[in-house]
Amino acid sequence: MIQKDDRQMIRVKKIAHATYETPDLDQQVEYYTDILGLNLVAKDKDTAYLASTLDHHSVVLRKGGAAQCVKLGFQIGPDDDLDAFDKQTAAHGVKTRRLKDPEPTISDMVAFEDPKGTLMEVFKRPEPQNQNFPKKGIIPHKIGHVAFHCADVKQVTKFYLDVLGFRESDWMADFFSFLRCGTDHHTINLMGTGSNRHFHTAFELRDWGHMQTACDFLSLNGYKLIWGPGRHGIGHNLFAYHRAPNGLITELFAELDRMNEDLGYFEPRPWHRDRPQKPKVWAKDPSASNYWGIMPTDEMHK
């Protein structure tokens, strides 16, 4: 794979939050606080902000007619120029809007749509908010990645590379891209299935022990796994998937590959088949989905 090396490009550095519309706001807030273990840091009649242990909000919930992911928030670096990013984005023919004080702790934002209609929010957030550590629920470290079904996966992938500065980590054949904006193997997944819709949102756990207790906790609270636990081939992370009350899929993961950009390969792990493990195109093969052998259930594709 050819990686872009435009040193002048301002790239997004981190996924900061995802925004979802959901029919039953209170039910979904209860899921994120009591089950996942995020902190409810602000709420009004139609909107709730939920925090991990670092940022003011990692998840935003808005009351809406259908469960869907409508926005993604990305941070640029503290020394990056938001005005320059705005001009850089507009130079690609993308229509941008500038928003002042649009959300708590965010004073200035560049907003625009990606080709599948998801709103991108790019900004510089102030110093980390030092959120209190939650005392209930699974308590993930952070929101790790968001995955989408796409009508035109190559078009949307190119947008994330050219406009937002993502890098390609891996592909499965020619229909499933894994893109990174930091050291994590992927922050965005795009799968060509002929439609544009949310696939899943993933939250990072500490390790296998945390995964085990999380799965037990889900079961005790009436949430059944729809796939996993297992270990993906692409990204090599441990995984377990379940559905939130509004029907959207949540992934819990740990041990995701991390890229050493200077050397051009992922940090070595005992379960890697390639040494060194570099970005590549994987065959559409069961081991790309799960080294441990169990394939996705039909429930994963609904």
Backbone as numpy.savetxt, mean C-alpha at the origin, in Angstrom:
# Nx Ny Nz CAx CAy CAz Cx Cy Cz
15.30 -5.78 -16.20 14.46 -4.59 -16.20 15.33 -3.33 -16.20
14.93 -2.34 -16.94 15.65 -1.08 -17.00 15.02 -0.14 -15.98
15.83 0.33 -15.05 15.35 1.26 -14.05 15.70 2.68 -14.47
14.78 3.63 -14.25 15.04 5.02 -14.57 16.06 5.57 -13.58
16.97 6.40 -14.09 17.99 7.00 -13.24 18.06 8.49 -13.50
16.93 9.15 -13.40 16.87 10.60 -13.59 17.12 11.26 -12.25
18.35 11.76 -12.07 18.73 12.32 -10.77 17.99 13.61 -10.45
17.43 14.27 -11.45 16.72 15.52 -11.23 15.26 15.29 -10.85
14.78 14.09 -11.02 13.38 13.83 -10.76 13.07 13.83 -9.27
11.99 14.48 -8.88 11.51 14.42 -7.50 10.59 13.22 -7.39
10.97 12.25 -6.61 10.20 11.02 -6.46 9.45 11.03 -5.13
8.28 10.41 -5.09 7.64 10.20 -3.80 8.48 9.19 -3.02
8.52 9.38 -1.71 9.41 8.57 -0.87 8.68 7.55 0.00
7.38 7.77 0.22 6.68 6.93 1.20 5.18 7.01 0.96
4.48 5.88 1.13 3.03 5.93 1.19 2.65 6.40 2.59
1.83 7.43 2.66 1.48 8.02 3.94 0.11 7.57 4.42
-0.86 7.50 3.50 -2.20 7.09 3.91 -3.01 6.63 2.70
-4.09 5.94 2.98 -5.07 5.57 1.97 -6.43 6.01 2.47
-7.27 6.47 1.54 -8.61 6.96 1.88 -9.66 6.06 1.25
-10.64 5.67 2.05 -11.68 4.75 1.61 -13.05 5.35 1.84
-13.93 5.16 0.90 -15.34 5.40 1.13 -15.97 4.10 1.62
-16.90 4.20 2.53 -17.51 3.01 3.12 -18.93 3.33 3.57
-19.88 2.43 3.35 -21.28 2.72 3.70 -21.53 2.89 5.20
-20.92 2.03 6.01 -21.13 2.06 7.47 -19.85 2.55 8.12
-19.77 3.84 8.35 -18.54 4.44 8.87 -18.20 3.92 10.25
-19.18 3.87 11.16 -18.90 3.46 12.53 -18.42 2.02 12.60
-19.01 1.14 11.78 -18.60 -0.26 11.78 -17.15 -0.40 11.31
-16.79 0.37 10.31 -15.43 0.27 9.79 -14.42 0.90 10.75
-14.80 1.96 11.43 -13.93 2.54 12.47 -13.68 1.52 13.57
-14.72 0.81 13.98 -14.58 -0.21 15.01 -13.61 -1.31 14.57
-13.68 -1.70 13.30 -12.76 -2.71 12.77 -11.31 -2.21 12.84
-11.06 -1.00 12.40 -9.69 -0.50 12.37 -9.12 -0.26 13.77
-9.98 0.08 14.73 -9.48 0.33 16.08 -9.43 -0.94 16.91
-10.55 -1.68 16.99 -10.62 -2.83 17.89 -9.95 -4.08 17.31
-9.96 -4.23 15.99 -9.38 -5.43 15.37 -7.95 -5.15 14.89
-7.78 -4.20 13.98 -6.43 -3.93 13.48 -5.57 -3.23 14.52
-6.14 -2.37 15.33 -5.35 -1.72 16.37 -4.75 -0.40 15.96
-5.46 0.38 15.14 -5.04 1.75 14.85 -5.70 2.69 15.85
-5.13 3.88 15.99 -5.70 4.89 16.88 -6.65 5.81 16.12
-7.84 6.02 16.66 -8.75 7.01 16.11 -8.30 8.38 16.64
-7.76 9.22 15.74 -7.19 10.50 16.18 -8.09 11.68 15.88
-9.06 11.52 14.98 -10.02 12.59 14.71 -11.23 12.00 14.00
-12.41 12.58 14.27 -13.64 12.08 13.65 -14.70 13.16 13.67
-15.40 13.31 12.54 -16.60 14.12 12.52 -17.73 13.28 11.97
-18.79 13.89 11.50 -19.97 13.15 11.07 -19.67 12.16 9.94
-18.85 12.57 8.98 -18.66 11.78 7.77 -17.23 11.31 7.52
-16.27 11.63 8.41 -14.87 11.31 8.16 -14.20 10.89 9.45
-13.32 9.88 9.34 -12.52 9.44 10.49 -11.07 9.30 10.05
-10.16 9.70 10.93 -8.72 9.60 10.69 -8.13 8.61 11.68
-7.40 7.63 11.16 -6.84 6.57 11.99 -5.33 6.50 11.81
-4.63 6.38 12.93 -3.17 6.50 12.93 -2.50 5.17 13.25
-1.34 4.97 12.64 -0.42 3.94 13.11 0.39 4.58 14.23
1.59 4.09 14.49 2.36 4.61 15.62 3.31 5.73 15.23
3.18 6.26 13.98 4.11 7.28 13.53 3.39 8.53 13.02
2.56 8.38 11.99 1.92 9.52 11.35 0.58 9.85 12.00
0.11 11.06 11.75 -1.20 11.47 12.28 -2.29 10.55 11.76
-2.26 10.22 10.47 -3.23 9.26 9.96 -2.62 8.42 8.85
-2.91 7.13 8.92 -2.52 6.17 7.89 -3.72 5.74 7.06
-4.90 5.83 7.66 -6.15 5.47 7.00 -7.15 6.59 7.22
-7.83 6.99 6.15 -8.93 7.95 6.24 -10.19 7.24 5.75
-11.24 7.32 6.53 -12.53 6.72 6.17 -13.55 7.83 5.94
-14.25 7.75 4.82 -15.30 8.72 4.52 -16.59 7.95 4.22
-17.70 8.46 4.69 -18.98 7.81 4.42 -19.30 7.92 2.93
-19.65 6.80 2.31 -19.96 6.78 0.89 -20.88 5.62 0.56
-21.36 5.59 -0.65 -22.34 4.59 -1.04 -21.79 3.21 -1.24
-20.50 3.10 -1.57 -19.89 1.79 -1.84 -18.49 1.76 -1.24
-18.04 0.56 -0.84 -16.70 0.40 -0.28 -15.68 0.45 -1.41
-14.78 1.42 -1.35 -13.77 1.57 -2.39 -12.63 2.44 -1.90
-11.46 2.21 -2.47 -10.31 3.07 -2.19 -10.34 4.21 -3.20
-10.38 5.44 -2.72 -10.55 6.59 -3.61 -9.32 7.49 -3.68
-8.44 7.41 -2.68 -7.27 8.28 -2.66 -6.07 7.55 -2.06
-4.88 7.94 -2.51 -3.63 7.52 -1.89 -2.78 8.74 -1.59
-2.22 8.80 -0.40 -1.36 9.91 -0.01 0.10 9.49 -0.01
0.94 10.30 -0.62 2.38 10.02 -0.69 3.17 11.23 -0.21
4.26 10.97 0.49 5.15 12.03 0.93 6.35 12.14 0.00
6.76 13.38 -0.27 8.06 13.61 -0.87 9.04 13.89 0.26
10.33 14.00 -0.06 11.34 14.18 0.97 11.27 15.55 1.63
11.81 15.66 2.84 11.74 16.93 3.58 12.47 18.07 2.88
13.45 17.75 2.05 14.19 18.79 1.33 13.70 18.97 -0.10
12.67 18.21 -0.51 12.13 18.35 -1.86 11.22 19.57 -1.95
11.09 20.09 -3.14 10.30 21.29 -3.41 8.95 20.88 -3.99
7.87 21.16 -3.25 6.53 20.77 -3.70 6.12 21.56 -4.94
6.54 22.82 -5.04 6.25 23.60 -6.25 6.89 22.94 -7.47
8.13 22.50 -7.30 8.84 21.86 -8.41 8.18 20.54 -8.78
7.70 19.80 -7.76 6.98 18.55 -8.05 5.70 18.83 -8.83
5.00 19.88 -8.46 3.77 20.26 -9.16 4.08 20.54 -10.64
5.11 21.31 -10.91 5.48 21.62 -12.28 5.93 20.37 -13.03
6.69 19.52 -12.35 7.16 18.27 -12.94 5.99 17.39 -13.36
4.97 17.31 -12.50 3.79 16.50 -12.80 3.01 17.09 -13.97
2.81 18.39 -13.95 2.07 19.05 -15.02 2.77 18.89 -16.36
4.11 18.79 -16.35 4.87 18.63 -17.59 4.57 17.31 -18.28
3.99 16.36 -17.55 3.57 15.08 -18.15 2.16 15.17 -18.74
1.58 16.35 -18.73 0.22 16.52 -19.24 -0.85 16.17 -18.23
-0.46 16.06 -16.96 -1.39 15.71 -15.89 -1.97 16.99 -15.29
-3.28 17.05 -15.15 -3.93 18.21 -14.55 -3.85 18.12 -13.04
-3.19 19.10 -12.41 -3.01 19.10 -10.97 -3.86 20.18 -10.31
-4.13 19.98 -9.01 -4.79 20.99 -8.19 -3.95 21.22 -6.94
-3.91 22.43 -6.47 -3.19 22.75 -5.25 -4.20 22.94 -4.13
-4.05 22.22 -3.02 -4.99 22.27 -1.91 -4.27 22.76 -0.66
-4.82 23.76 0.01 -4.25 24.31 1.22 -5.01 23.80 2.45
-4.27 23.29 3.43 -4.83 22.74 4.67 -5.96 21.75 4.41
-5.73 20.76 3.53 -6.81 19.84 3.17 -7.12 18.79 4.24
-6.12 18.45 5.06 -6.28 17.40 6.07 -5.46 17.78 7.29
-5.78 17.22 8.45 -4.98 17.51 9.64 -3.49 17.23 9.41
-2.64 18.16 9.84 -1.17 18.13 9.78 -0.61 18.34 8.37
-1.46 18.47 7.36 -0.99 18.68 5.98 -1.41 20.08 5.55
-0.42 20.94 5.30 -0.72 22.34 5.00 -0.81 22.62 3.51
-0.16 21.81 2.69 -0.10 22.07 1.25 0.00 20.75 0.52
-0.77 20.60 -0.57 -0.87 19.31 -1.24 -1.05 19.51 -2.73
-0.41 18.65 -3.53 -0.64 18.57 -4.96 -1.53 17.35 -5.20
-2.68 17.56 -5.86 -3.63 16.47 -6.08 -3.87 16.28 -7.57
-3.98 15.02 -7.99 -4.24 14.68 -9.39 -4.67 13.23 -9.45
-5.26 12.82 -10.57 -5.75 11.46 -10.71 -4.76 10.60 -11.48
-4.68 9.32 -11.11 -3.95 8.37 -11.94 -4.88 7.87 -13.05
-4.39 7.11 -14.02 -5.23 6.73 -15.17 -6.47 5.90 -14.82
-6.49 5.23 -13.67 -7.66 4.44 -13.30 -8.63 5.20 -12.41
-8.35 6.49 -12.16 -9.29 7.32 -11.44 -9.05 7.46 -9.96
-7.98 6.89 -9.41 -7.65 7.06 -8.00 -6.94 8.39 -7.81
-7.37 9.17 -6.82 -6.77 10.47 -6.58 -5.43 10.31 -5.86
-4.41 10.95 -6.38 -3.09 10.99 -5.76 -2.97 12.27 -4.94
-2.50 12.16 -3.71 -2.26 13.32 -2.86 -0.78 13.31 -2.48
-0.04 14.32 -2.92 1.41 14.37 -2.69 1.71 15.61 -1.85
2.52 15.44 -0.80 2.72 16.53 0.15 3.99 16.29 0.96
4.32 17.29 1.76 5.39 17.17 2.75 4.74 17.22 4.12
4.86 16.16 4.88 4.27 16.13 6.22 5.31 16.64 7.22
4.88 17.29 8.29 5.84 17.75 9.30 6.50 16.58 10.03
7.23 16.89 11.06 7.92 15.86 11.83 6.93 14.79 12.29
7.41 13.53 12.45 6.53 12.46 12.94 5.77 12.87 14.20
4.54 12.40 14.30 3.63 12.88 15.33 3.75 12.15 16.67
4.56 11.08 16.71 4.78 10.37 17.97 3.47 9.92 18.60
2.72 9.14 17.82 1.43 8.65 18.29 1.61 7.68 19.46
0.64 7.67 20.36 0.66 6.70 21.45 0.54 5.29 20.90
1.25 4.35 21.51 1.18 2.97 21.07 -0.17 2.39 21.49
-0.95 1.82 20.55 -2.27 1.28 20.91 -2.16 0.14 21.91
-3.24 -0.09 22.62 -3.25 -1.14 23.65 -4.21 -2.27 23.32
-4.83 -2.23 22.13 -5.74 -3.31 21.75 -5.62 -3.55 20.26
-6.02 -4.77 19.85 -5.98 -5.11 18.44 -4.65 -5.69 18.00
-4.50 -5.88 16.70 -3.31 -6.51 16.13 -2.10 -5.58 16.19
-2.28 -4.30 15.96 -1.27 -3.25 16.04 -0.14 -3.46 15.03
-0.40 -3.22 13.76 0.66 -3.27 12.75 1.60 -2.09 12.88
2.81 -2.24 12.29 3.76 -1.13 12.25 3.25 0.03 11.41
2.72 -0.31 10.22 2.44 0.74 9.24 1.55 0.17 8.14
0.98 1.07 7.35 0.40 0.65 6.08 1.56 0.40 5.13
1.55 -0.77 4.49 2.70 -1.16 3.67 2.49 -0.97 2.19
1.36 -1.45 1.67 1.08 -1.29 0.25 -0.40 -1.41 -0.03
-0.78 -0.91 -1.21 -2.16 -1.03 -1.68 -2.10 -1.62 -3.08
-2.99 -2.58 -3.35 -3.02 -3.28 -4.64 -4.34 -3.01 -5.34
-4.27 -2.95 -6.68 -5.44 -2.65 -7.48 -5.56 -3.61 -8.66
-6.80 -3.92 -9.03 -7.09 -4.48 -10.34 -7.07 -3.33 -11.34
-6.58 -3.60 -12.55 -6.47 -2.55 -13.57 -7.00 -3.04 -14.91
-7.65 -2.12 -15.62 -8.07 -2.42 -16.99 -6.87 -2.42 -17.93
-5.90 -1.51 -17.69 -4.70 -1.41 -18.51 -3.50 -1.32 -17.59
-2.94 -2.46 -17.21 -1.89 -2.48 -16.19 -0.62 -1.80 -16.68
-0.30 -1.90 -17.95 0.93 -1.28 -18.44 0.83 0.24 -18.45
-0.34 0.76 -18.79 -0.54 2.20 -18.77 -0.43 2.75 -17.35
-1.07 2.09 -16.39 -1.06 2.58 -15.01 0.34 2.42 -14.41
1.01 1.31 -14.70 2.38 1.12 -14.23 3.28 2.23 -14.73
3.19 2.55 -16.02 4.02 3.60 -16.60 3.77 4.94 -15.92
2.53 5.22 -15.57 2.19 6.45 -14.87 2.92 6.52 -13.52
2.88 5.45 -12.76 3.54 5.45 -11.45 5.04 5.59 -11.59
5.62 5.02 -12.63 7.06 5.15 -12.86 7.42 6.57 -13.30
6.72 7.09 -14.30 7.10 8.35 -14.93 6.69 9.57 -14.14
5.52 9.52 -13.49 4.98 10.70 -12.82 5.35 10.74 -11.35
5.24 9.61 -10.66 5.51 9.56 -9.22 6.92 9.08 -8.88
7.63 8.55 -9.87 9.01 8.15 -9.62 9.18 6.79 -8.98
8.17 5.93 -9.08 8.31 4.57 -8.57 9.34 3.80 -9.39
9.79 2.68 -8.84 10.70 1.78 -9.54 10.04 0.40 -9.63
10.36 -0.32 -10.69 9.85 -1.69 -10.83 10.69 -2.63 -9.96
10.02 -3.41 -9.12 10.70 -4.45 -8.36 10.60 -5.79 -9.07
9.39 -6.19 -9.44 9.17 -7.46 -10.13 7.90 -7.36 -10.95
7.78 -8.27 -11.90 6.53 -8.52 -12.62 6.21 -10.00 -12.53
4.92 -10.34 -12.50 4.50 -11.70 -12.79 4.00 -11.70 -14.23
4.75 -12.42 -15.09 4.47 -12.41 -16.52 4.34 -10.96 -16.99
3.29 -10.66 -17.75 3.11 -9.28 -18.22 1.84 -8.65 -17.69
1.29 -9.20 -16.57 -0.02 -8.71 -16.12 -0.04 -8.25 -14.67
1.07 -8.36 -13.93 1.04 -8.06 -12.51 2.36 -7.39 -12.14
2.31 -6.07 -11.85 3.53 -5.33 -11.53 3.62 -5.05 -10.03
4.86 -5.00 -9.54 5.17 -4.73 -8.14 6.13 -3.54 -8.13
5.69 -2.42 -7.55 6.40 -1.16 -7.66 6.78 -0.63 -6.28
7.96 -0.04 -6.19 8.43 0.48 -4.90 8.75 1.97 -5.00
8.57 2.68 -3.88 8.97 4.07 -3.80 9.97 4.29 -2.67
10.32 3.22 -1.97 11.33 3.27 -0.91 12.11 1.97 -0.96
12.56 1.51 0.19 13.33 0.27 0.23 12.45 -0.98 0.25
11.19 -0.86 0.69 10.28 -2.01 0.67 10.08 -2.52 -0.76
10.01 -3.83 -0.92 9.89 -4.45 -2.24 8.75 -3.84 -3.06
7.60 -3.61 -2.44 6.51 -2.96 -3.17 5.64 -2.12 -2.25
5.22 -1.01 -2.82 4.28 -0.10 -2.16 2.96 -0.08 -2.92
3.04 -0.36 -4.23 1.87 -0.43 -5.09 1.95 -1.74 -5.89
0.84 -2.47 -5.95 0.69 -3.64 -6.84 -0.40 -3.33 -7.85
-0.16 -3.69 -9.10 -1.14 -3.45 -10.15 -1.32 -4.73 -10.95
-2.56 -5.25 -11.00 -2.83 -6.51 -11.66 -3.83 -6.30 -12.78
-3.45 -6.67 -14.00 -4.31 -6.50 -15.15 -5.40 -7.55 -15.21
-6.61 -7.17 -14.84 -7.73 -8.10 -14.83 -8.92 -7.60 -15.66
-8.78 -6.43 -16.29 -9.85 -5.92 -17.13 -10.79 -4.95 -16.45
-10.59 -4.68 -15.14 -11.44 -3.73 -14.43 -10.58 -2.90 -13.49
-11.08 -1.72 -13.12 -10.36 -0.84 -12.19 -11.07 -0.87 -10.83
-10.42 -1.48 -9.85 -11.00 -1.53 -8.51 -9.93 -1.94 -7.50
-10.22 -1.72 -6.24 -9.32 -2.09 -5.16 -9.15 -3.61 -5.09
-7.94 -4.05 -4.84 -7.66 -5.48 -4.64 -7.45 -5.77 -3.16
-6.42 -5.17 -2.56 -6.24 -5.32 -1.12 -5.35 -4.21 -0.57
-5.41 -4.02 0.74 -4.54 -3.10 1.46 -3.77 -3.91 2.49
-2.45 -3.65 2.57 -1.58 -4.50 3.40 -0.95 -3.70 4.54
-0.91 -4.33 5.70 -0.31 -3.74 6.89 0.82 -4.63 7.38
1.92 -4.01 7.78 3.13 -4.76 8.15 3.10 -5.17 9.62
3.37 -6.44 9.87 3.54 -6.97 11.22 5.03 -7.17 11.51
5.33 -7.51 12.76 6.73 -7.61 13.16 7.42 -8.84 12.57
6.78 -10.01 12.72 7.47 -11.25 12.40 6.45 -12.38 12.38
6.93 -13.63 12.26 6.04 -14.79 12.23 5.24 -14.92 13.52
5.84 -14.63 14.66 5.11 -14.72 15.92 3.95 -13.74 15.96
4.16 -12.54 15.46 3.08 -11.56 15.40 1.99 -12.02 14.44
2.39 -12.64 13.34 1.43 -13.17 12.38 0.55 -14.24 13.04
1.17 -15.13 13.81 0.42 -16.19 14.47 -0.61 -15.63 15.44
-0.19 -14.70 16.29 -1.14 -14.14 17.26 -2.21 -13.31 16.55
-1.86 -12.68 15.43 -2.85 -11.91 14.67 -3.92 -12.83 14.09
-3.49 -13.97 13.54 -4.46 -14.92 12.98 -5.37 -15.49 14.07
-4.80 -15.80 15.22 -5.62 -16.25 16.34 -6.62 -15.18 16.77
-6.15 -13.93 16.84 -7.00 -12.83 17.24 -8.15 -12.62 16.25
-7.84 -12.70 14.95 -8.89 -12.58 13.94 -9.94 -13.68 14.12
-9.48 -14.91 14.32 -10.40 -16.03 14.47 -11.31 -15.86 15.69
-10.72 -15.45 16.81 -11.50 -15.25 18.02 -12.56 -14.16 17.88
-12.33 -13.25 16.92 -13.26 -12.15 16.71 -14.13 -12.33 15.47
-14.14 -13.56 14.93 -15.07 -13.88 13.86 -14.58 -13.58 12.45
-13.29 -13.32 12.29 -12.73 -13.05 10.96 -11.95 -14.26 10.48
-12.40 -14.85 9.40 -11.76 -16.04 8.84 -10.80 -15.65 7.72
-9.68 -16.34 7.64 -8.73 -16.09 6.57 -9.30 -16.58 5.25
-9.06 -15.81 4.18 -9.46 -16.24 2.84 -8.27 -16.74 2.03
-7.04 -16.49 2.53 -5.83 -17.08 1.94 -4.70 -16.90 2.94
-3.92 -18.00 3.12 -2.78 -17.95 4.00 -3.06 -18.66 5.32
-2.05 -18.67 6.22 -0.74 -18.03 6.03 0.12 -18.76 5.00
1.02 -18.00 4.40 1.93 -18.55 3.40 3.11 -17.61 3.21
3.96 -17.94 2.22 5.07 -17.05 1.87 5.03 -16.82 0.36
4.81 -15.58 -0.02 4.84 -15.24 -1.44 6.23 -15.50 -2.02
6.26 -15.90 -3.30 7.53 -15.93 -4.01 7.98 -14.52 -4.33
7.14 -13.76 -5.03 7.44 -12.37 -5.35 7.34 -11.54 -4.07
8.45 -10.93 -3.68 8.51 -10.17 -2.42 8.89 -10.99 -1.22
8.63 -12.32 -1.28 9.06 -13.29 -0.25 8.49 -13.03 1.14
7.41 -12.25 1.23 6.85 -11.96 2.54 5.88 -13.04 3.01
5.81 -13.20 4.31 4.74 -13.97 4.93 3.43 -13.21 4.72
2.31 -13.93 4.58 1.05 -13.24 4.31 -0.13 -13.99 4.90
-1.19 -13.23 5.16 -2.51 -13.78 5.52 -3.54 -12.73 5.14
-4.62 -13.17 4.46 -5.64 -12.25 3.96 -6.98 -12.52 4.62
-7.73 -11.45 4.88 -9.10 -11.56 5.36 -9.90 -10.38 4.82
-11.21 -10.40 5.00 -12.05 -9.29 4.56 -12.48 -8.44 5.74
-12.44 -7.13 5.54 -12.98 -6.20 6.52 -14.50 -6.24 6.47
-15.19 -5.64 7.45 -16.66 -5.68 7.44 -17.28 -5.09 6.18
-16.62 -4.11 5.54 -17.19 -3.51 4.33 -16.89 -4.32 3.07
-16.21 -5.46 3.23 -15.96 -6.35 2.11 -14.61 -6.21 1.45
-13.86 -5.14 1.75 -12.55 -4.97 1.15 -11.53 -5.90 1.82
-10.54 -6.33 1.04 -9.56 -7.31 1.53 -8.41 -6.60 2.23
-8.03 -7.14 3.39 -6.86 -6.70 4.14 -5.83 -7.81 4.15
-4.58 -7.46 3.86 -3.46 -8.39 4.00 -2.64 -7.99 5.21
-2.23 -8.96 5.98 -1.21 -8.79 7.02 0.05 -9.47 6.52
1.20 -8.79 6.63 2.44 -9.36 6.09 3.62 -9.07 7.00
4.67 -9.85 6.81 5.94 -9.65 7.53 7.07 -10.19 6.65
8.28 -9.73 6.93 9.50 -10.21 6.27 9.53 -9.90 4.77
8.98 -8.77 4.37 9.01 -8.37 2.97 10.45 -8.04 2.56
10.81 -8.41 1.32 12.12 -8.06 0.80 12.36 -6.56 0.86
13.62 -6.19 1.08 14.03 -4.79 1.08 15.19 -4.62 0.11
15.13 -3.55 -0.66 16.08 -3.32 -1.74 17.29 -2.52 -1.26
18.48 -2.97 -1.64 19.69 -2.18 -1.52 19.89 -1.48 -2.86
19.47 -0.22 -2.96 19.50 0.49 -4.23 20.92 0.63 -4.77
21.90 0.81 -3.88 23.27 1.01 -4.34 23.82 -0.23 -5.04
23.41 -1.41 -4.57 23.92 -2.65 -5.15 22.98 -3.27 -6.17
21.70 -2.84 -6.18 20.77 -3.30 -7.19 20.16 -4.66 -6.95
20.22 -5.13 -5.70 19.56 -6.40 -5.38 18.95 -6.33 -3.99
18.04 -7.26 -3.72 17.34 -7.30 -2.45 18.22 -7.92 -1.37
18.04 -7.47 -0.15 18.84 -8.00 0.96 18.68 -9.52 1.03
19.76 -10.26 1.15 19.69 -11.73 1.10 18.83 -12.32 2.21
18.08 -13.34 1.85 17.24 -14.07 2.80 17.42 -15.57 2.54
17.28 -16.41 3.57 17.49 -17.86 3.39 16.54 -18.49 2.38
15.36 -17.90 2.20 14.35 -18.50 1.33 14.45 -18.01 -0.12
15.41 -17.14 -0.43 15.60 -16.71 -1.82 16.08 -17.87 -2.68
15.54 -17.97 -3.90 16.02 -18.96 -4.86 17.15 -18.40 -5.71
17.12 -17.08 -5.93 18.19 -16.42 -6.68 19.17 -15.79 -5.70
20.47 -15.87 -6.06 21.49 -15.25 -5.20 22.50 -14.54 -6.08
22.43 -13.21 -6.13 21.51 -12.32 -5.41 20.13 -12.28 -6.06
19.15 -11.85 -5.26 17.78 -11.70 -5.75 17.64 -10.31 -6.35
17.47 -10.24 -7.66 17.34 -8.97 -8.37 15.95 -8.84 -8.97
15.53 -7.60 -9.28 14.25 -7.43 -9.97 14.21 -8.24 -11.26
13.07 -8.87 -11.51 12.96 -9.73 -12.69 11.50 -9.93 -13.06
11.28 -10.63 -14.16 9.94 -11.06 -14.55 9.80 -12.52 -14.15
8.84 -12.79 -13.26 8.57 -14.14 -12.81 7.57 -14.81 -13.77
7.74 -16.09 -13.96 6.75 -16.84 -14.72 5.45 -16.93 -13.93
4.33 -17.05 -14.63 3.05 -17.27 -13.95 3.03 -18.71 -13.46
3.56 -18.89 -12.28 3.81 -20.20 -11.71 3.36 -20.19 -10.26
2.87 -21.32 -9.72 2.41 -21.32 -8.33 3.43 -20.80 -7.32
4.73 -21.07 -7.55 5.72 -20.63 -6.59 5.85 -19.11 -6.53
5.46 -18.40 -7.59 5.48 -16.95 -7.55 4.44 -16.42 -6.57
3.34 -17.15 -6.42 2.27 -16.74 -5.51 2.51 -17.22 -4.09
2.96 -18.46 -3.93 3.13 -19.02 -2.59 4.15 -20.14 -2.63
5.31 -19.92 -2.03 6.32 -20.96 -1.93 5.81 -22.18 -1.18
4.83 -21.98 -0.31 4.36 -23.08 0.53 3.27 -23.90 -0.15
2.83 -23.47 -1.32 2.02 -24.34 -2.17 0.54 -24.08 -2.25
-0.06 -23.43 -1.26 -1.52 -23.27 -1.27 -1.87 -22.07 -2.13
-2.70 -22.26 -3.13 -3.06 -21.21 -4.06 -4.26 -20.37 -3.55
-4.48 -19.17 -4.12 -5.57 -18.32 -3.65 -6.93 -19.02 -3.81
-7.79 -18.75 -2.86 -9.16 -19.26 -2.94 -9.97 -18.40 -3.92
-11.11 -18.93 -4.34 -12.01 -18.15 -5.20 -12.43 -16.85 -4.52
-12.49 -16.87 -3.20 -12.89 -15.69 -2.44 -11.94 -14.52 -2.68
-10.68 -14.80 -3.00 -9.71 -13.73 -3.23 -10.04 -12.94 -4.50
-10.77 -13.52 -5.42 -10.99 -12.89 -6.72 -12.37 -12.26 -6.87
-13.14 -12.25 -5.80 -14.49 -11.67 -5.90 -14.42 -10.15 -5.87
